[in-house]
Amino acid sequence: MDLRNLPIGVFDSGVGGLTVAREIFRNLPNEKIIYYGDTARVPYGNKSRETIIRYSRQITQFLLSKNVKAIVIACNTATSLAIDAVKEMTDLPVIGVIEPGARAAVSATASGRIGIIGTSATVTSGLYEKCIRDLLPDARVFSKACPLFVHLVEEGMIDDSVTVEMIHRYLDDMIESDRIDTLILGCTHYPLLRSVIAREIGGTYADYPVSDLDADVDGDRNESRDADADGDGSRDPNGGGKAAAGTGAGKIQLVNPAYTTAMELARLLAERGMATDIPAAPSDHQFYSSDSPDSFRSFASRILGLQIDKVSLKILD
């Protein structure tokens, strides 16, 4: 069978994985995707390992029934707890978001002091830290669960005063005390806060092209790789976000695993001769959710920057 023109299966616990889909659309424009968002059972971050494995297997089986050529687990929690179980189900390529993000962080860090933010399950799994230490044994890794970020994103509170307050509550100690120079946005919702996080902590973007995803979501078009540190449209040459300003720390390199995962997918498809050369049309993509398809469609259309006409309800038991 010629696999090249088959779609790629992408799944997440909800809408956060749309950041990965967005990067696939931008960087692999010929590829079709079938996206499944498990919105009825979100969040995954506070569920047991056994439950997340069961959910991931159910979704994978559904995607395999759609004749996909690869599986992308666009969820840090599912990647950290269920990627091995998914790989056992198929000989097709299975890609998670953690290893590509860890490699990007190791490439970006100068001091070896790397921070990770994610759900409680992702942080507790320790998989990011393991992947980082496999590549950089002397790395100092600091992890923090930031569960409220998911809810703030889904409520559309991207640059709200509450969001800004939570950024400092979660991250100031990591910047000031742990002195990280690189921060992995270890939940697929978090890239939607990337501009605001960068502005508040004196951050910039790690060494990959700046997506215009932030502009689509919060109106902050980053023409420069440096963040607007004080929100007034100026660029602080010293990277002085609120936390960084107190320490004299340099800019924090922000790593977006959504982008690095898309790049890993591109590499793997090319390596295996599975990439298609036929451009995909918006109508070639399929979207499924396990609850509230109309709400999903509205959110997805905004994040992806295209009009999604249909999201199908698919409940998996």
LOLUM-279051 format. One record per residue (C-alpha): x, y, z. Coordinates in nm, 2 decimals, decimal comma, padded with zeros to 4 digits. Layout:
     c1     c2     c3
      X      Y      Z
...
END
This chain:
     c1     c2     c3
  00,00  00,00  00,00
  00,12  00,35 -00,08
  00,11  00,53  00,25
  00,21  00,87  00,12
 -00,13  01,01  00,06
 -00,29  00,88  00,38
 -00,36  01,12  00,67
 -00,18  01,16  00,99
 -00,37  01,09  01,31
 -00,33  01,35  01,59
 -00,49  01,33  01,93
 -00,50  01,52  02,25
 -00,71  01,53  02,57
 -00,89  01,83  02,43
 -00,81  02,14  02,23
 -00,45  02,20  02,34
 -00,31  01,97  02,08
 -00,44  02,21  01,82
 -00,11  02,39  01,87
  00,06  02,08  01,73
 -00,19  02,06  01,45
 -00,12  02,43  01,37
  00,25  02,36  01,34
  00,19  02,06  01,12
 -00,03  02,27  00,89
  00,23  02,55  00,87
  00,54  02,33  00,82
  00,40  02,02  00,64
  00,13  02,18  00,42
  00,09  01,88  00,20
 -00,01  01,65  00,49
 -00,38  01,58  00,58
 -00,46  01,52  00,94
 -00,74  01,35  01,14
 -00,76  01,52  01,48
 -00,93  01,37  01,78
 -00,99  01,59  02,09
 -01,11  01,40  02,39
 -01,31  01,70  02,53
 -01,55  01,49  02,73
 -01,27  01,35  02,95
 -01,04  01,64  02,97
 -00,82  01,71  03,17
 -00,59  01,41  03,16
 -00,34  01,57  03,40
 -00,52  01,46  03,72
 -00,61  01,11  03,61
 -00,43  00,78  03,68
 -00,17  00,62  03,46
 -00,41  00,33  03,39
 -00,69  00,56  03,29
 -00,47  00,76  03,05
 -00,34  00,45  02,89
 -00,69  00,32  02,84
 -00,81  00,64  02,68
 -00,50  00,66  02,46
 -00,55  00,31  02,34
 -00,92  00,38  02,26
 -00,83  00,69  02,06
 -00,54  00,52  01,88
 -00,77  00,23  01,77
 -01,02  00,48  01,63
 -00,75  00,66  01,44
 -00,61  00,34  01,30
 -00,96  00,25  01,18
 -00,93  00,57  00,96
 -00,62  00,44  00,78
 -00,37  00,69  00,91
  00,00  00,66  00,82
  00,14  00,79  01,16
  00,02  00,88  01,50
  00,11  01,20  01,68
  00,03  01,21  02,05
 -00,02  01,59  02,08
 -00,06  01,57  02,46
  00,23  01,58  02,71
  00,04  01,38  02,97
 -00,05  01,10  02,72
  00,30  01,10  02,58
  00,45  01,07  02,93
  00,23  00,79  03,04
  00,10  00,61  02,73
  00,34  00,63  02,44
  00,48  00,28  02,49
  00,13  00,14  02,51
  00,04  00,32  02,18
  00,35  00,19  02,01
  00,26 -00,16  02,10
 -00,06 -00,13  01,89
  00,09 -00,05  01,56
  00,40 -00,07  01,34
  00,33  00,28  01,21
  00,54  00,58  01,33
  00,43  00,71  01,67
  00,55  01,05  01,78
  00,50  01,22  02,11
  00,58  01,57  02,21
  00,83  01,51  02,49
  01,15  01,39  02,32
  01,15  01,66  02,05
  01,09  01,93  02,32
  01,37  01,79  02,54
  01,62  01,79  02,24
  01,53  02,15  02,17
  01,59  02,25  02,53
  01,93  02,08  02,54
  02,03  02,27  02,22
  01,90  02,60  02,36
  02,05  02,60  02,71
  02,38  02,77  02,79
  02,39  02,69  03,16
  02,23  02,35  03,17
  01,96  02,48  03,40
  01,63  02,39  03,24
  01,28  02,44  03,36
  00,97  02,24  03,27
  00,61  02,34  03,33
  00,32  02,11  03,26
  00,03  01,92  03,42
  00,08  01,73  03,74
  00,09  01,39  03,56
  00,36  01,51  03,31
  00,57  01,66  03,59
  00,53  01,35  03,81
  00,62  01,11  03,53
  00,97  01,25  03,51
  01,00  01,17  03,14
  01,11  01,52  03,03
  01,39  01,51  03,29
  01,49  01,16  03,18
  01,51  01,26  02,81
  01,71  01,57  02,90
  01,95  01,38  03,12
  02,00  01,12  02,85
  02,12  01,40  02,63
  02,29  01,62  02,89
  02,38  01,42  03,20
  02,49  01,72  03,40
  02,17  01,92  03,34
  01,99  02,07  03,63
  01,62  02,03  03,57
  01,34  02,21  03,76
  00,98  02,11  03,72
  00,65  02,27  03,82
  00,29  02,18  03,76
  00,08  02,48  03,64
 -00,27  02,34  03,62
 -00,46  02,67  03,60
 -00,29  02,77  03,27
 -00,51  02,51  03,09
 -00,83  02,66  03,23
 -00,72  03,02  03,16
 -00,65  02,93  02,80
 -00,98  02,76  02,74
 -01,16  03,05  02,90
 -00,99  03,28  02,65
 -00,80  03,47  02,93
 -00,48  03,48  02,74
 -00,35  03,83  02,85
 -00,58  03,87  03,15
 -00,46  04,02  03,49
 -00,54  03,68  03,65
 -00,32  03,50  03,39
 -00,03  03,75  03,45
 -00,06  03,69  03,83
 -00,05  03,32  03,79
  00,25  03,34  03,56
  00,44  03,51  03,84
  00,31  03,28  04,11
  00,42  02,97  03,91
  00,74  03,10  03,76
  00,91  03,36  03,97
  01,09  03,11  04,20
  01,20  02,91  03,90
  01,36  03,22  03,75
  01,49  03,39  04,06
  01,60  03,09  04,27
  01,66  02,81  04,03
  01,81  03,05  03,77
  01,69  02,86  03,47
  01,79  02,98  03,12
  01,55  02,76  02,93
  01,19  02,68  02,99
  00,99  02,40  02,82
  00,62  02,48  02,77
  00,54  02,12  02,86
  00,16  02,13  02,79
  00,02  02,18  02,45
 -00,21  02,46  02,59
  00,09  02,66  02,70
  00,22  02,79  02,36
 -00,11  02,99  02,35
  00,04  03,18  02,65
  00,38  03,21  02,50
  00,39  03,58  02,42
  00,25  03,67  02,76
  00,49  03,44  02,95
  00,78  03,57  02,74
  00,69  03,93  02,82
  00,64  03,87  03,19
  00,96  03,67  03,26
  01,19  03,84  03,01
  01,19  03,55  02,77
  01,28  03,50  02,41
  01,22  03,21  02,17
  01,46  02,92  02,14
  01,64  02,87  01,81
  01,35  02,79  01,58
  01,13  03,01  01,36
  00,87  03,22  01,54
  00,52  03,09  01,46
  00,25  03,35  01,42
  00,04  03,14  01,64
  00,06  03,40  01,92
 -00,06  03,67  01,69
 -00,37  03,46  01,59
 -00,46  03,41  01,95
 -00,38  03,73  02,14
 -00,30  03,99  01,88
  00,07  04,02  01,98
  00,25  03,98  01,65
  00,62  03,91  01,73
  00,81  04,06  01,45
  01,12  04,03  01,67
  01,23  03,71  01,84
  01,26  03,92  02,16
  00,95  03,96  02,38
  00,79  04,29  02,46
  00,90  04,30  02,82
  00,68  04,56  02,96
  00,37  04,54  02,73
  00,41  04,89  02,58
  00,54  04,78  02,24
  00,90  04,85  02,32
  01,18  04,60  02,32
  01,39  04,57  02,64
  01,75  04,50  02,53
  01,82  04,35  02,87
  01,52  04,11  02,86
  01,38  04,27  03,17
  01,06  04,08  03,25
  00,94  04,12  03,61
  01,11  03,81  03,74
  01,43  03,84  03,53
  01,47  04,21  03,61
  01,53  04,15  03,98
  01,81  03,90  03,92
  01,99  04,05  03,62
  01,92  03,72  03,45
  01,95  03,70  03,07
  01,66  03,61  02,85
  01,49  03,28  02,92
  01,48  03,06  02,61
  01,12  02,93  02,56
  01,08  02,59  02,40
  00,76  02,51  02,21
  00,73  02,13  02,18
  00,44  02,18  01,93
  00,69  02,31  01,67
  00,96  02,06  01,75
  00,71  01,78  01,72
  00,61  01,89  01,38
  00,97  01,90  01,27
  01,03  01,55  01,41
  00,73  01,43  01,21
  00,86  01,59  00,89
  01,20  01,43  00,94
  01,05  01,09  01,01
  00,81  01,10  00,71
  01,10  01,20  00,48
  01,33  00,94  00,62
  01,07  00,66  00,56
  00,96  00,79  00,22
  00,61  00,86  00,36
  00,58  01,23  00,29
  00,32  01,33  00,02
  00,39  01,59 -00,25
  00,02  01,67 -00,31
 -00,10  01,98 -00,12
 -00,38  01,94  00,13
 -00,69  02,15  00,11
 -00,87  02,26  00,43
 -01,15  02,02  00,34
 -00,91  01,73  00,35
 -00,87  01,75  00,73
 -01,11  01,58  00,97
 -01,19  01,67  01,32
 -01,36  01,47  01,60
 -01,44  01,55  01,96
 -01,60  01,35  02,23
 -01,81  01,63  02,35
 -01,94  01,98  02,24
 -01,84  01,97  01,88
 -01,97  02,32  01,81
 -01,75  02,47  02,09
 -01,46  02,27  01,96
 -01,52  02,39  01,61
 -01,52  02,76  01,72
 -01,21  02,73  01,92
 -01,02  02,53  01,65
 -01,11  02,77  01,38
 -00,96  03,05  01,58
 -00,65  02,87  01,68
 -00,58  02,71  01,33
 -00,66  03,03  01,14
 -00,90  02,85  00,90
 -01,28  02,80  00,89
 -01,37  02,45  01,01
 -01,71  02,36  00,88
 -01,76  02,04  01,07
 -01,65  01,86  01,38
 -01,80  01,52  01,43
 -01,90  01,39  01,77
 -01,73  01,05  01,84
 -01,77  00,90  02,19
 -01,53  00,62  02,27
 -01,60  00,37  02,54
END
